[in-house]
């Protein structure tokens, strides 16, 4: 949130008025935290910035599987999220022949099958996830009259992400019969490419220090996404166990964290000397 | 329930102790209803019975679509219900490549695709329904770690129903990887074939009265299912609008209901004269 406001991607008022589950706004929480801190002199935000480098656990399993210590992050993949709503007709599971059904579940099944095929790339770069899927009325002997589901679609290249997103709309319309299908795009975050000169500095630093590294695209979003609009930006990843993050079992090896910090220090020192 | 107890398929104690949503047992409800009725002499249950004939709306769209007034019911199709539980692993939708996922949703999708194909008969006789389908944790950007769904499978012929039910277990095991799949059979109600001599009597009576008729299998269960164990049994169907039943919009044309009652009366009079 801080980086988005700093880069002007989100207005300050919008960020301060965001509410958590208990209804507390970010502004209220910030004021209450600041009141508990010892007084400190205020200083202006560091803008314009010369460069921005962020070190992070990968939050994925790629480095761990490859046995590499440093991820040279080339950018952040783009993300499109869709909400799909399918309206059919409830019917008795025993008495209604297939040809007479408007089965919202089977229509959803066909659409998702088409999208699974569309997003099946040999390089395993496309991320396609159906994370929420709800069926109504949800009774074993009733043909579902309504289904709601989400599609989460990610790719590092804007053109591919555009093509795949177009495929979501096309599949929903092509396979709608005998139901009616409504698709809404909930989120469209374009891919970010980091500054190649910063990426090269990180790769060179890791090489000089003898750390095994791997070029990687960030699957998750980071502050660097917004900072990349303001200045030269790059990221350094280290492995984390099982790719798990945002969870109590998140864990990274101390020697990997130290390696990431050493690369970060080296690159920042280099950039500061420019 | 009454016919199941009468035919000995369910013990009386079990039926009387069944509870509704408010927690009232059938026994309590019956006693409270009987207390409000004028006293009447009790009489023994009419067993042994010579024959049992049941008239009913079709609860399906077949007669209405075919434009026939009387359904000559040859029997009640069998029903098997299954509960399928798929355990995978929650993962970040952005950072986890397909090859590293144990996506419970996509495993469910593959299993259901195989079953939709297995149950696709040209005659449209098989009934295959996924009515309940729940995904956990149900967040758009989390690969689902668990899915629970039901399969409702019906067919008039016991052998076919056995084969298709076997196919459910086979598909769940064949396509389980990389998740683990647990299948339980929740319900197995065998098909019932009515007495052919009673079915012929109903067909002849409808013919003599000039009602357009159609041979049909009951998709829903009826009292006749249990009575068929005790005596010669048959059923007469009439059309209902849109195949809708157990719903406030259930409706049947008065002339269709009258036609059904006339056939019922004719057949019962015939049988009583035997």
Interface residues (C-beta under 8 A of the other chain):
Chain A: X58 X59 X60 X61 X62 X65 X77 X79 X81 X91 X92 X93 X94 X95 X96 X97 X98 X99 X100 X103 X105 X106 X109 X112 X113 X116 X120 X124 X125 X126 X127 X128 X129 X130 X131 X132 X133 X134 X135 X138 X139 X140 X141 X142 X143 X144 X150 X152 X154 X186 X218 X219 X220 X221 X243 X245 X246
Chain B: X58 X59 X60 X61 X62 X65 X77 X79 X81 X91 X92 X93 X94 X95 X96 X97 X98 X99 X100 X103 X105 X106 X109 X112 X113 X116 X120 X124 X125 X126 X127 X128 X129 X130 X131 X132 X133 X134 X135 X138 X139 X140 X141 X142 X143 X144 X150 X152 X154 X186 X218 X219 X220 X221 X243 X245 X246
